[in-house]
Amino acid sequence: MSKTLPIILISIAVLLLFILVVVIVVYTIFYHTNGAIQTSMPNRKYLLHVPKSYNPAKPTSLVISLHGFIETPAHQMKVSHWNDLADEYGFIVVYPMGTGFPLRWGTPSWAGDGGQALRDIKFISDIIDKIEGEYNIDKTRIYANGLSNGGGMSFLLACKLSDRIAAIGGVAGAYSTPFDECNPSRPVPVIAFHGDADPIVPYQGGTRRPPGFSLPVVSDWIAGWAKHNRCDTSPVELPASGEVSGIRYTNCAQNADVDFYTVHGGGHSWPGGKGLPRLIVGHTTKDIDATQVMWDFFQAHPLRVDGN
């Protein structure tokens, strides 16, 4: 017995050490960032990707990609594959980090927001300032997009930073900000993707408990943006691709088109991106590459500085 006890204690110590190493490795991978900024809250972090082809003499597009609830910048990077397109087309992409535990973005109708929405808006604005100070950014080609809660934050940025954000994209977006709280200074082009079998942010909307906020019917939210942008009331159909269909609202003020893709049978995931656990989020389609389609849409919709 006297010999067995030390062996057991050593085994426990080795096991605890192994668990600690695993936790550190997982944390390092999923919570990896390479930039920080002092803003309305100290030491806000982000993950920045600059392609090797970056040319300081050439104005460069900036894509801001926002993670979802419970997720991280590194996870958003892996899910969306934005870095691959950045390397191919030569633009810069940044993945900001939310706050709290679990990580999230403070869109206004979240219970107990406590002013977090305004702090997050300032954080994104400060990131743009910082990157503009370090790189040659084309101020007419700054775009925002996000997944789930990050999609909802992109909506908020369109409402509050429309003088800086040229266009936005949302994937399985939780658009909890009411339209009566959205007063952009100009029509903002929007592209969105949503699965009609999304188990987390339902296609048909409803009240989420907890934390107790309302989500719109996604097609109604899209129609609301089209109305905001003074588009034709009847959309045109986009070419279908397998289980994905799409519509576009056209003849909008200042060329601010509104595109919407429905993934039939699709879940709470990034179309064409890295698949998430099916048991939790449902089906991830490969019939469309949301990142590529979003980038094509962004390229066609720079910020119209002339206001026409």
PAZAPA-4460 file (N, C-alpha, C; in steps of 0.05 Angstrom, whole numbers, plus 32768, in hexadecimal, padded with zeros to 4 digits):
% residues 308
    n_x    n_y    n_z   ca_x   ca_y   ca_z    c_x    c_y    c_z   seq   type   mol
   8011   7FE8   8000   8000   8000   8000   8011   8019   8000     1      M     A
   8028   8018   8010   8039   802F   8012   8046   8036   7FF7     2      S     A
   804B   8021   7FE6   8058   8025   7FCD   8043   802E   7FB8     3      K     A
   802A   8025   7FBB   8015   802B   7FA7   800D   8048   7FA9     4      T     A
   800C   8054   7FC0   8002   8070   7FC4   8013   8084   7FB4     5      L     A
   802D   8083   7FB6   803D   8096   7FA6   8038   8094   7F88     6      P     A
   8034   807B   7F7E   802F   8076   7F62   8015   8083   7F5A     7      I     A
   8001   8080   7F6B   7FE6   808C   7F65   7FE8   80AA   7F65     8      I     A
   7FF7   80B5   7F78   7FFA   80D3   7F79   8009   80DD   7F61     9      L     A
   801E   80CF   7F59   802D   80D7   7F41   801B   80D5   7F28    10      I     A
   800B   80C0   7F26   7FF9   80BD   7F10   7FE4   80D4   7F0E    11      S     A
   7FDA   80DB   7F26   7FC7   80F1   7F27   7FD4   810C   7F1E    12      I     A
   7FED   8110   7F28   7FFB   8128   7F21   8001   8129   7F03    13      A     A
   8009   8112   7EF7   800E   8111   7EDA   7FF4   8117   7ECB    14      V     A
   7FDE   810C   7ED4   7FC4   8110   7EC7   7FBC   812D   7EC8    15      L     A
   7FBF   813A   7EDF   7FB8   8156   7EE2   7FCA   8167   7ED1    16      L     A
   7FE4   8160   7ECF   7FF6   816F   7EBE   7FEE   816D   7EA1    17      L     A
   7FE6   8154   7E99   7FDD   8150   7E7D   7FC4   8160   7E77    18      F     A
   7FB1   8161   7E8A   7F99   8170   7E86   7F9F   818E   7E83    19      I     A
   7FB2   8197   7E94   7FBA   81B3   7E93   7FC7   81BA   7E78    20      L     A
   7FD8   81A9   7E6E   7FE4   81AD   7E54   7FCF   81AE   7E3E    21      V     A
   7FBC   819C   7E3F   7FA7   819B   7E2B   7F97   81B5   7E2C    22      V     A
   7F90   81BE   7E44   7F81   81D7   7E47   7F90   81EE   7E3B    23      V     A
   7FAA   81F0   7E41   7FBB   8205   7E36   7FBC   8205   7E18    24      I     A
   7FC0   81ED   7E0D   7FC1   81EA   7DF0   7FA7   81F2   7DE2    25      V     A
   7F91   81E9   7DEE   7F76   81EF   7DE3   7F72   820D   7DE4    26      V     A
   7F78   8219   7DFB   7F74   8236   7DFF   7F85   8245   7DEB    27      Y     A
   7F9E   823D   7DE7   7FB0   824A   7DD5   7FA6   8249   7DB8    28      T     A
   7F9B   8232   7DB0   7F91   822F   7D95   7F78   823F   7D91    29      I     A
   7F64   823C   7DA3   7F4A   8248   7D9E   7F48   8266   7DA7    30      F     A
   7F59   826E   7DB9   7F59   828A   7DC2   7F70   829A   7DB8    31      Y     A
   7F7D   828F   7DA2   7F94   829D   7D97   7F8D   82B8   7D8B    32      H     A
   7F9C   82CC   7D93   7F9A   82E7   7D87   7FB6   82F2   7D82    33      T     A
   7FB8   8307   7D72   7FD3   8312   7D6E   7FD3   8331   7D6F    34      N     A
   7FBC   833C   7D79   7FBA   8359   7D7B   7FA9   8361   7D92    35      G     A
   7FAE   8379   7D9D   7F9F   8383   7DB3   7F9D   83A2   7DB1    36      A     A
   7F88   83AD   7DBD   7F84   83C9   7DBB   7F77   83D3   7DD4    37      I     A
   7F7F   83EB   7DDD   7F72   83F7   7DF4   7F5B   8408   7DE9    38      Q     A
   7F42   8401   7DF1   7F2B   840F   7DE7   7F19   8416   7DFF    39      T     A
   7EFE   8414   7DFC   7EED   841A   7E12   7EF0   8405   7E29    40      S     A
   7EFB   83EE   7E22   7F03   83DB   7E36   7F20   83D4   7E31    41      M     A
   7F30   83D0   7E46   7F4D   83CB   7E42   7F53   83B1   7E34    42      P     A
   7F67   83B1   7E24   7F73   8399   7E18   7F5F   8388   7E09    43      N     A
   7F50   8394   7DF8   7F3E   8384   7DE6   7F50   8377   7DD0    44      R     A
   7F4A   835F   7DC9   7F5C   8350   7DB8   7F50   834A   7D9C    45      K     A
   7F61   8343   7D89   7F58   833B   7D6F   7F6D   832A   7D62    46      Y     A
   7F65   831C   7D4C   7F77   830B   7D3C   7F78   8317   7D21    47      L     A
   7F90   831E   7D18   7F94   832C   7CFE   7FA3   831A   7CEB    48      L     A
   7F99   831A   7CD2   7FA7   830B   7CBC   7FAD   831E   7CA5    49      H     A
   7FC7   8321   7C9F   7FD1   8331   7C89   7FDE   831F   7C75    50      V     A
   7FD4   831E   7C5C   7FDF   830C   7C48   7FFC   8314   7C41    51      P     A
   800B   8300   7C38   8027   8305   7C30   8028   8318   7C19    52      K     A
   8013   8319   7C09   8012   8329   7BF1   800C   8347   7BF7    53      S     A
   8007   834D   7C11   8000   8369   7C18   8015   837C   7C0D    54      Y     A
   800B   8391   7BFF   801D   83A6   7BF3   8016   83C1   7C00    55      N     A
   8028   83CC   7C10   8022   83E5   7C1E   801C   83FC   7C0B    56      P     A
   8024   83FA   7BF2   801F   840F   7BDF   8003   840E   7BD3    57      A     A
   7FF4   83F8   7BD9   7FDA   83F4   7BCD   7FC4   83F3   7BE3    58      K     A
   7FB0   8404   7BE0   7F9A   8403   7BF4   7F8D   83E8   7BF4    59      P     A
   7F88   83DD   7C0D   7F80   83C2   7C11   7F65   83C0   7C1F    60      T     A
   7F54   83AD   7C16   7F3B   83A9   7C24   7F3F   839D   7C3F    61      S     A
   7F2D   83A3   7C52   7F2D   8398   7C6D   7F13   838A   7C72    62      L     A
   7F14   8370   7C7A   7EFD   8361   7C81   7EFD   835B   7C9F    63      V     A
   7EE8   8363   7CAD   7EE5   835E   7CCA   7ED2   8346   7CCD    64      I     A
   7EDB   8330   7CD9   7ECA   8318   7CDC   7EC7   8312   7CFA    65      S     A
   7EAE   8311   7D02   7EA6   830F   7D1F   7E9C   82F3   7D27    66      L     A
   7EA8   82E9   7D3C   7EA1   82CE   7D45   7E85   82CE   7D52    67      H     A
   7E7A   82B6   7D55   7E60   82B3   7D62   7E62   82B0   7D80    68      G     A
   7E4B   82AD   7D8D   7E49   82AA   7DAA   7E58   8290   7DB2    69      F     A
   7E68   8292   7DC7   7E78   827C   7DD2   7E91   8277   7DC1    70      I     A
   7E93   8283   7DA9   7EA9   827D   7D97   7EC0   8292   7D9A    71      E     A
   7ED5   828F   7D8A   7EED   82A0   7D8C   7EF6   82A9   7D71    72      T     A
   7F08   82BD   7D70   7F13   82C6   7D56   7F20   82AF   7D46    73      P     A
   7F30   829E   7D54   7F3D   8288   7D46   7F29   8274   7D3B    74      A     A
   7F13   8270   7D49   7EFF   825E   7D3F   7EF1   8269   7D27    75      H     A
   7EEB   8283   7D28   7EDF   8290   7D11   7EF1   828F   7CF9    76      Q     A
   7F0A   8293   7CFD   7F1E   8291   7CE7   7F1D   8275   7CDA    77      M     A
   7F1C   8260   7CEB   7F1C   8245   7CE0   7F02   823D   7CD3    78      K     A
   7EEC   8246   7CDE   7ED1   8240   7CD3   7ECD   824D   7CB8    79      V     A
   7ED5   8267   7CB6   7ECE   8277   7C9E   7EE1   8274   7C87    80      S     A
   7EFA   826E   7C8D   7F0F   826C   7C78   7F15   8287   7C6B    81      H     A
   7F10   829D   7C7A   7F15   82B8   7C6F   7F33   82BB   7C68    82      W     A
   7F45   82AF   7C77   7F61   82B2   7C72   7F69   82A8   7C56    83      N     A
   7F5C   8292   7C4D   7F62   8287   7C33   7F5C   829B   7C1D    84      D     A
   7F45   82A9   7C1F   7F3E   82BD   7C0B   7F50   82D6   7C0E    85      L     A
   7F57   82DC   7C27   7F69   82F3   7C2B   7F83   82EF   7C1C    86      A     A
   7F8D   82D6   7C1E   7FA7   82D0   7C11   7FA3   82D0   7BF2    87      D     A
   7F8C   82C7   7BE9   7F87   82C6   7BCC   7F82   82E2   7BC0    88      E     A
   7F73   82F3   7BCE   7F6C   830D   7BC3   7F7B   8324   7BCE    89      Y     A
   7F8B   831F   7BE3   7F9D   8334   7BED   7F90   8349   7BFF    90      G     A
   7F7C   8341   7C0E   7F70   8354   7C22   7F78   834C   7C3E    91      F     A
   7F73   835D   7C51   7F79   8358   7C6D   7F5F   8350   7C7C    92      I     A
   7F61   833D   7C8E   7F49   8335   7C9D   7F50   8336   7CBB    93      V     A
   7F3D   8340   7CCB   7F41   8341   7CE8   7F29   8334   7CF5    94      V     A
   7F2F   8325   7D0B   7F1B   8316   7D1A   7F1B   8322   7D37    95      Y     A
   7F0A   8334   7D3D   7F09   833F   7D58   7EFE   832B   7D6D    96      P     A
   7F05   832F   7D86   7EFB   831E   7D9B   7EE6   832C   7DAC    97      M     A
   7ED0   831E   7DB1   7EBB   8329   7DC2   7EC4   8329   7DE0    98      G     A
   7EB1   832D   7DF1   7EB7   832F   7E0E   7EA6   831C   7E1E    99      T     A
   7EAC   8319   7E38   7E9C   8309   7E4A   7EA4   82EC   7E49   100      G     A
   7E96   82DC   7E59   7E99   82BF   7E59   7E7D   82B3   7E5A   101      F     A
   7E76   82A5   7E44   7E85   82A1   7E2C   7E87   82BA   7E1B   102      P     A
   7E9A   82BA   7E08   7E9E   82D2   7DF7   7E84   82D8   7DE7   103      L     A
   7E7E   82F1   7DE3   7E66   82F9   7DD5   7E69   8317   7DCD   104      R     A
   7E56   831F   7DBC   7E53   833B   7DB3   7E3A   8346   7DC0   105      W     A
   7E3C   835F   7DC9   7E26   836C   7DD8   7E12   837A   7DC6   106      G     A
   7E03   836B   7DB6   7DEE   8378   7DA6   7DD8   8381   7DBA   107      T     A
   7DCB   8398   7DB4   7DBC   83A7   7DC9   7DA6   8397   7DD7   108      P     A
   7D98   8385   7DCA   7D81   8379   7DD7   7D88   8361   7DE9   109      S     A
   7DA2   835B   7DEB   7DAA   8346   7DFD   7DA5   8350   7E1A   110      W     A
   7D98   8340   7E2A   7D93   8348   7E46   7DAD   834D   7E54   111      A     A
   7DAD   8363   7E63   7DC5   8369   7E73   7DDC   8373   7E62   112      G     A
   7DD7   837F   7E4C   7DEC   8389   7E3A   7DFF   839C   7E49   113      D     A
   7DF3   83AE   7E58   7E03   83C1   7E68   7E15   83D3   7E58   114      G     A
   7E0C   83DA   7E40   7E1C   83EC   7E2F   7E32   83DE   7E1F   115      G     A
   7E32   83C3   7E20   7E47   83B4   7E11   7E45   83B9   7DF3   116      Q     A
   7E2D   83BD   7DE8   7E2B   83C3   7DCB   7E3B   83DB   7DC3   117      A     A
   7E39   83F0   7DD2   7E48   8409   7DCB   7E66   8404   7DCE   118      L     A
   7E6E   83F5   7DE2   7E8A   83EF   7DE6   7E95   83DE   7DCF   119      R     A
   7E85   83CB   7DC6   7E8D   83BA   7DAF   7E8F   83CA   7D95   120      D     A
   7E7C   83DC   7D91   7E7D   83ED   7D79   7E97   83FE   7D79   121      I     A
   7E9D   8409   7D90   7EB6   8419   7D92   7ECE   8408   7D8E   122      K     A
   7ECE   83F0   7D99   7EE4   83DD   7D95   7EE9   83D8   7D77   123      F     A
   7ED4   83D2   7D68   7ED7   83CD   7D4C   7EE1   83E6   7D3D   124      I     A
   7ED6   83FD   7D45   7EDF   8416   7D39   7EFD   841C   7D3F   125      S     A
   7F05   8416   7D57   7F21   841A   7D5F   7F33   8406   7D51   126      D     A
   7F2A   83EE   7D4C   7F3A   83DB   7D3D   7F3E   83E5   7D20   127      I     A
   7F29   83F0   7D14   7F2C   83FB   7CF9   7F41   8411   7CF9   128      I     A
   7F3F   8423   7D0D   7F52   8439   7D0F   7F6F   842E   7D11   129      D     A
   7F72   841A   7D22   7F8D   840F   7D27   7F98   8402   7D0E   130      K     A
   7F88   83F2   7D00   7F91   83E5   7CE8   7F96   83F9   7CD1   131      I     A
   7F85   840D   7CD0   7F8A   8423   7CBC   7FA4   8431   7CC1   132      E     A
   7FAC   8433   7CDB   7FC5   8440   7CE2   7FDD   842F   7CDC   133      G     A
   7FD9   8415   7CDA   7FF0   8402   7CD6   7FF2   83F8   7CB9   134      E     A
   7FDC   83F9   7CAA   7FDC   83EF   7C8F   7FCD   8402   7C7C   135      Y     A
   7FD1   83FF   7C63   7FC5   8410   7C4F   7FA9   8404   7C48   136      N     A
   7F95   840D   7C58   7F7A   8402   7C55   7F69   8414   7C43   137      I     A
   7F5B   8407   7C30   7F49   8415   7C1F   7F2F   841B   7C2F   138      D     A
   7F2B   8434   7C36   7F15   843B   7C48   7EFA   8437   7C3B   139      K     A
   7EF9   8433   7C21   7EDF   842D   7C14   7ED9   840F   7C13   140      T     A
   7EEC   83FF   7C1D   7EE9   83E2   7C1C   7EEE   83D5   7C37   141      R     A
   7EDF   83DD   7C4B   7EE0   83D1   7C65   7EC5   83C3   7C69   142      I     A
   7EC6   83A9   7C6F   7EAE   8398   7C70   7EAD   8389   7C8A   143      Y     A
   7E95   8383   7C93   7E91   8374   7CAC   7E7F   835C   7CA7   144      A     A
   7E84   8346   7CB4   7E73   832E   7CB2   7E76   831E   7CCC   145      N     A
   7E64   830B   7CD0   7E66   82FC   7CE9   7E53   82E4   7CE9   146      G     A
   7E58   82D2   7CFC   7E48   82BA   7CFF   7E37   82BD   7D18   147      L     A
   7E1D   82B7   7D16   7E0B   82B6   7D2D   7E0B   82D1   7D3C   148      S     A
   7E13   82D2   7D55   7E15   82EB   7D64   7E27   82FF   7D56   149      N     A
   7E3C   82F5   7D48   7E4D   8306   7D38   7E3F   8312   7D20   150      G     A
   7E2C   8303   7D15   7E1B   830E   7CFF   7E0A   8324   7D0A   151      G     A
   7DFF   8320   7D22   7DF0   8335   7D2F   7E00   834E   7D34   152      G     A
   7E1A   834A   7D3B   7E2B   8361   7D40   7E31   836F   7D26   153      M     A
   7E34   8361   7D10   7E38   836D   7CF5   7E20   837F   7CEE   154      S     A
   7E08   8376   7CF5   7DF0   8386   7CF1   7DF2   83A0   7D00   155      F     A
   7DFB   839E   7D1A   7DFD   83B5   7D2A   7E12   83C9   7D1F   156      L     A
   7E28   83BE   7D14   7E3C   83CF   7D08   7E31   83DE   7CEF   157      L     A
   7E20   83D0   7CE0   7E14   83DD   7CC9   7E02   83F4   7CD3   158      A     A
   7DF5   83F1   7CEA   7DE4   8405   7CF4   7DF4   841D   7CFF   159      C     A
   7E0B   8418   7D0C   7E19   842C   7D1B   7E33   8436   7D0E   160      K     A
   7E3E   8426   7CFC   7E57   842E   7CEF   7E54   842E   7CD0   161      L     A
   7E3D   8437   7CC7   7E39   8436   7CAA   7E4A   8449   7C9A   162      S     A
   7E56   845C   7CA9   7E69   846F   7C9B   7E84   8462   7C97   163      D     A
   7E89   844A   7CA2   7EA2   843D   7CA0   7EA0   8421   7C93   164      R     A
   7E8A   8413   7C99   7E86   83F8   7C8F   7E77   83F9   7C75   165      I     A
   7E84   83EE   7C60   7E79   83F0   7C45   7E61   83DD   7C41   166      A     A
   7E63   83C5   7C4C   7E4E   83B0   7C49   7E52   839C   7C5F   167      A     A
   7E3D   838D   7C65   7E3F   8379   7C7A   7E35   835E   7C70   168      I     A
   7E3D   8349   7C7E   7E33   832E   7C79   7E2C   8320   7C92   169      G     A
   7E18   830F   7C92   7E10   82FF   7CA9   7E0C   82E2   7CA2   170      G     A
   7E15   82D0   7CB3   7E11   82B3   7CB0   7E04   82A9   7CC9   171      V     A
   7DEC   829D   7CC6   7DDC   8294   7CDC   7DDA   82AA   7CF2   172      A     A
   7DD6   82C2   7CE9   7DD7   82D9   7CFA   7DC1   82DB   7D0F   173      G     A
   7DC9   82E3   7D27   7DB5   82E9   7D3C   7DB0   8307   7D3C   174      A     A
   7D9D   8310   7D2C   7D98   832C   7D28   7D85   8337   7D3D   175      Y     A
   7D8F   833A   7D55   7D7E   8341   7D6B   7D79   835F   7D6E   176      S     A
   7D89   8370   7D60   7D85   838D   7D62   7D6C   8395   7D52   177      T     A
   7D59   83A2   7D60   7D40   83AA   7D52   7D46   83BF   7D3C   178      P     A
   7D37   83BE   7D26   7D3C   83D1   7D11   7D37   83EE   7D19   179      F     A
   7D26   83F2   7D2D   7D22   840E   7D36   7D3A   8419   7D45   180      D     A
   7D4E   8408   7D4B   7D67   8411   7D57   7D7D   8413   7D42   181      E     A
   7D76   840F   7D29   7D8A   840F   7D14   7D85   8428   7D02   182      C     A
   7D98   843A   7D03   7D95   8453   7CF3   7DB0   8459   7CE4   183      N     A
   7DB6   8449   7CD0   7DCF   844D   7CC1   7DCE   8468   7CB2   184      P     A
   7DE5   8474   7CAD   7DE6   848D   7C9F   7DE3   848A   7C81   185      S     A
   7DE3   8471   7C78   7DE1   846B   7C5B   7DD7   844E   7C58   186      R     A
   7DCC   8447   7C41   7DC4   842C   7C3D   7DDC   841A   7C3D   187      P     A
   7DDB   8403   7C4B   7DF2   83F1   7C4D   7DEC   83D7   7C3E   188      V     A
   7DFC   83CF   7C2B   7DF8   83B5   7C1E   7DFB   839E   7C31   189      P     A
   7DEA   838A   7C2E   7DE9   8373   7C41   7DE8   8359   7C32   190      V     A
   7DF7   8345   7C3B   7DF5   832A   7C31   7DF2   8317   7C49   191      I     A
   7DE0   8304   7C48   7DDB   82F3   7C5E   7DD6   82D6   7C55   192      A     A
   7DDD   82C3   7C67   7DD9   82A7   7C62   7DCC   829B   7C7B   193      F     A
   7DB8   828A   7C77   7DAB   827E   7C8F   7D9F   8263   7C88   194      H     A
   7DA3   824F   7C99   7D96   8235   7C95   7D7A   8235   7CA0   195      G     A
   7D68   8228   7C91   7D4C   8228   7C9A   7D47   8212   7CAF   196      D     A
   7D5C   8203   7CB6   7D5A   81F0   7CCC   7D6E   81F6   7CE2   197      A     A
   7D74   8210   7CE5   7D87   8219   7CF9   7D7B   8214   7D15   198      D     A
   7D87   8203   7D26   7D7C   81FD   7D40   7D82   8212   7D55   199      P     A
   7D94   8225   7D4F   7D9E   8238   7D64   7D93   8254   7D5F   200      I     A
   7D94   825D   7D46   7D87   8277   7D3F   7D72   8270   7D2A   201      V     A
   7D59   826B   7D33   7D45   8260   7D20   7D3F   8273   7D09   202      P     A
   7D3B   8267   7CF2   7D35   8275   7CD9   7D1B   8285   7CDD   203      Y     A
   7D08   827A   7CED   7CEE   8287   7CF1   7CEE   8299   7D09   204      Q     A
   7D06   829E   7D15   7D08   82B0   7D2B   7CFB   82A6   7D45   205      G     A
   7CF6   82B9   7D57   7CEA   82B1   7D71   7CFA   82BD   7D88   206      G     A
   7CF1   82B7   7DA0   7CFE   82C1   7DB9   7D10   82AC   7DC4   207      T     A
   7D29   82B3   7DC9   7D3D   82A0   7DD3   7D3F   82A2   7DF1   208      R     A
   7D3B   828C   7DFF   7D3D   828C   7E1C   7D4F   8275   7E25   209      R     A
   7D64   827B   7E35   7D6F   8295   7E39   7D7F   829F   7E21   210      P     A
   7D86   82B9   7E1F   7D83   82CE   7E33   7D6A   82DF   7E30   211      P     A
   7D57   82D7   7E1F   7D3E   82E6   7E1D   7D3D   82FD   7E0A   212      G     A
   7D47   82F8   7DF1   7D45   830D   7DDD   7D36   8302   7DC5   213      F     A
   7D2B   8314   7DB5   7D1B   830C   7D9E   7D2C   830D   7D84   214      S     A
   7D27   82F9   7D73   7D34   82F7   7D59   7D1F   82F9   7D44   215      L     A
   7D25   8307   7D2E   7D10   830A   7D19   7D0F   82F1   7D07   216      P     A
   7CFA   82EE   7CF8   7CF9   82DC   7CE2   7D0E   82E6   7CCE   217      V     A
   7D21   82D5   7CC6   7D38   82DE   7CB7   7D30   82EB   7C9D   218      V     A
   7D1C   82DF   7C8F   7D13   82EB   7C75   7D07   8306   7C7A   219      S     A
   7CF9   830A   7C91   7CEE   8325   7C97   7D04   8339   7C9D   220      D     A
   7D1A   8330   7CAA   7D30   8341   7CB0   7D3E   834A   7C96   221      W     A
   7D40   8338   7C84   7D4C   833F   7C69   7D3A   8353   7C5B   222      I     A
   7D20   834E   7C5B   7D0E   8361   7C4E   7D0F   837C   7C5C   223      A     A
   7D14   837D   7C76   7D17   8396   7C85   7D2F   83A5   7C7B   224      G     A
   7D45   8397   7C77   7D5D   83A5   7C6C   7D58   83B0   7C50   225      W     A
   7D4A   83A0   7C40   7D43   83A9   7C25   7D32   83C3   7C26   226      A     A
   7D20   83C4   7C39   7D10   83DC   7C3C   7D21   83F3   7C45   227      K     A
   7D33   83EE   7C58   7D47   8402   7C62   7D56   840E   7C4A   228      H     A
   7D5E   83FC   7C38   7D6F   8404   7C21   7D5F   840E   7C09   229      N     A
   7D45   840F   7C0C   7D33   8419   7BF7   7D36   8409   7BDD   230      R     A
   7D36   83EF   7BE0   7D38   83DD   7BC9   7D1C   83D7   7BBE   231      C     A
   7D1B   83CB   7BA7   7D01   83C0   7B9D   7CF6   83AD   7BB1   232      D     A
   7CDB   83AD   7BB4   7CCF   839D   7BC9   7CD0   837F   7BC2   233      T     A
   7CD1   8378   7BA9   7CD2   835C   7BA1   7CEE   8354   7B98   234      S     A
   7CFA   8340   7BA6   7D15   8338   7B9F   7D16   8327   7B86   235      P     A
   7D2D   8325   7B7A   7D31   8313   7B63   7D3F   82FA   7B6E   236      V     A
   7D3B   82E3   7B61   7D48   82CA   7B69   7D64   82C9   7B5F   237      E     A
   7D76   82BE   7B70   7D91   82B9   7B68   7D93   829C   7B60   238      L     A
   7DA7   8295   7B50   7DAA   8279   7B47   7DAD   8266   7B5F   239      P     A
   7D9D   8250   7B5F   7D9E   823D   7B75   7DB7   822C   7B72   240      A     A
   7DC1   8221   7B89   7DD8   8210   7B89   7DD2   81F9   7B9C   241      S     A
   7DC9   81E2   7B92   7DC3   81CC   7BA3   7DAD   81D3   7BB7   242      G     A
   7DB4   81D1   7BD1   7DA1   81D6   7BE6   7DA0   81F3   7BEE   243      E     A
   7DAC   8205   7BDE   7DAC   8222   7BE5   7D9E   8231   7BCF   244      V     A
   7D8B   8243   7BD8   7D7D   8255   7BC6   7D83   8272   7BD0   245      S     A
   7D7F   8285   7BBE   7D85   82A1   7BC6   7D73   82B5   7BB8   246      G     A
   7D71   82CC   7BC5   7D62   82E3   7BBA   7D73   82FC   7BBC   247      I     A
   7D6D   830F   7BAB   7D7B   8329   7BAC   7D67   8340   7BA9   248      R     A
   7D68   8353   7BBB   7D58   836B   7BB9   7D69   837F   7BA9   249      Y     A
   7D5E   838A   7B94   7D6E   839B   7B82   7D62   83B7   7B80   250      T     A
   7D6E   83C8   7B6F   7D66   83E3   7B6B   7D65   83F2   7B85   251      N     A
   7D78   83ED   7B96   7D79   83F9   7BB1   7D87   8414   7BB0   252      C     A
   7D82   8425   7BC3   7D90   843F   7BC5   7DAE   843A   7BC7   253      A     A
   7DBE   844A   7BB9   7DDB   8449   7BBB   7DE6   842C   7BB5   254      Q     A
   7DD8   841D   7BA5   7DE2   8403   7B9D   7DE4   83F0   7BB5   255      N     A
   7DD4   83F4   7BC9   7DD6   83E4   7BE2   7DC5   83CB   7BE0   256      A     A
   7DCE   83B8   7BD0   7DBF   839F   7BCC   7DBD   838F   7BE6   257      D     A
   7DA9   837E   7BE7   7DA4   836C   7BFE   7DA1   8350   7BF3   258      V     A
   7DB5   833F   7BF9   7DB4   8323   7BEF   7DAF   8310   7C07   259      D     A
   7D9F   82FB   7C02   7D99   82E8   7C17   7D98   82CC   7C0C   260      F     A
   7DA8   82BA   7C19   7DAA   829E   7C11   7D9E   828D   7C27   261      Y     A
   7D8C   827B   7C1F   7D80   8268   7C31   7D8C   824D   7C2C   262      T     A
   7D96   8240   7C41   7DA0   8225   7C3F   7D89   8212   7C48   263      V     A
   7D7D   8204   7C36   7D67   81F2   7C3C   7D71   81D9   7C4B   264      H     A
   7D68   81D7   7C64   7D72   81C1   7C75   7D8C   81C8   7C83   265      G     A
   7D95   81E1   7C7F   7DAF   81EA   7C8B   7DAC   81F1   7CA8   266      G     A
   7DC2   81EE   7CB7   7DC2   81F3   7CD4   7DD0   820D   7CDB   267      G     A
   7DDA   820E   7CF3   7DE7   8226   7CFE   7E05   8225   7CF8   268      H     A
   7E0C   8229   7CDE   7E27   8225   7CD6   7E2E   8237   7CBE   269      S     A
   7E48   8237   7CB7   7E52   8248   7CA2   7E53   8238   7C87   270      W     A
   7E41   823E   7C74   7E40   822F   7C5B   7E5B   822F   7C4D   271      P     A
   7E64   8217   7C46   7E7D   8213   7C39   7E96   8215   7C4B   272      G     A
   7E92   821B   7C64   7EA8   821E   7C77   7EAD   8204   7C86   273      G     A
   7EBD   8207   7C9B   7EC3   81F0   7CAC   7EAA   81E7   7CBA   274      K     A
   7EA4   81CD   7CB8   7E8B   81C3   7CC5   7E8D   81C3   7CE3   275      G     A
   7E77   81CA   7CF0   7E75   81C9   7D0D   7E66   81AF   7D15   276      L     A
   7E67   81A8   7D2F   7E5A   818E   7D37   7E3C   818D   7D2E   277      P     A
   7E36   817A   7D1D   7E1B   8178   7D12   7E06   8174   7D28   278      R     A
   7E0E   8166   7D3D   7DFB   8160   7D53   7DF2   8179   7D60   279      L     A
   7E03   818E   7D60   7DFD   81A8   7D6D   7DF1   81BC   7D5A   280      I     A
   7DFD   81BF   7D42   7DF5   81D5   7D30   7DE5   81CD   7D18   281      V     A
   7DE4   81B2   7D12   7DD6   81AA   7CFB   7DE8   81A8   7CE2   282      G     A
   7DDC   81A8   7CCB   7DEA   81A2   7CB2   7DFA   81BB   7CA8   283      H     A
   7E13   81B6   7C9E   7E23   81CB   7C92   7E24   81C5   7C74   284      T     A
   7E19   81D6   7C63   7E19   81D1   7C47   7E34   81D8   7C3A   285      T     A
   7E3A   81C9   7C24   7E51   81CF   7C14   7E48   81D8   7BF8   286      K     A
   7E2E   81DE   7BF5   7E24   81E6   7BDB   7E29   8203   7BD4   287      D     A
   7E33   8212   7BE8   7E3A   822E   7BE3   7E51   8235   7BF6   288      I     A
   7E63   8246   7BED   7E79   8250   7BFE   7E72   826C   7C07   289      D     A
   7E67   826E   7C1F   7E5E   8288   7C29   7E74   829D   7C28   290      A     A
   7E8C   8295   7C2F   7EA2   82A9   7C30   7EA8   82B4   7C14   291      T     A
   7EAA   82A3   7C00   7EB0   82AC   7BE5   7E99   82BD   7BDA   292      Q     A
   7E80   82B4   7BDF   7E69   82C4   7BD5   7E68   82DF   7BE3   293      V     A
   7E6E   82DF   7BFD   7E6D   82F8   7C0C   7E83   830B   7C02   294      M     A
   7E9B   8300   7BFD   7EB1   8311   7BF3   7EA9   831D   7BD7   295      W     A
   7E9D   830D   7BC6   7E95   8317   7BAC   7E81   832E   7BAF   296      D     A
   7E6E   832A   7BC2   7E5A   833F   7BC8   7E68   8358   7BD3   297      F     A
   7E7B   8355   7BE6   7E89   836B   7BF1   7E98   837B   7BDB   298      F     A
   7EA5   836D   7BC9   7EB5   837A   7BB4   7EA3   838B   7BA2   299      Q     A
   7E8B   8383   7B9F   7E78   8392   7B8E   7E6B   83A9   7B9D   300      A     A
   7E71   83AC   7BB7   7E63   83C0   7BC7   7E76   83D0   7BD8   301      H     A
   7E87   83E1   7BCC   7E99   83F2   7BDC   7E88   8409   7BE8   302      P     A
   7E93   8416   7BFC   7E86   842D   7C08   7E85   8444   7BF4   303      L     A
   7E6D   844E   7BEF   7E69   8464   7BDC   7E6D   847E   7BE9   304      R     A
   7E85   8489   7BE7   7E8C   84A1   7BF6   7E7E   84BA   7BEB   305      V     A
   7E75   84B7   7BD2   7E67   84CE   7BC6   7E4A   84D0   7BCF   306      D     A
   7E40   84BB   7BDD   7E25   84BB   7BE7   7E10   84B7   7BD2   307      G     A
   7E18   84B0   7BBA   7E04   84AC   7BA4   7DFE   848F   7BA1   308      N     A
***
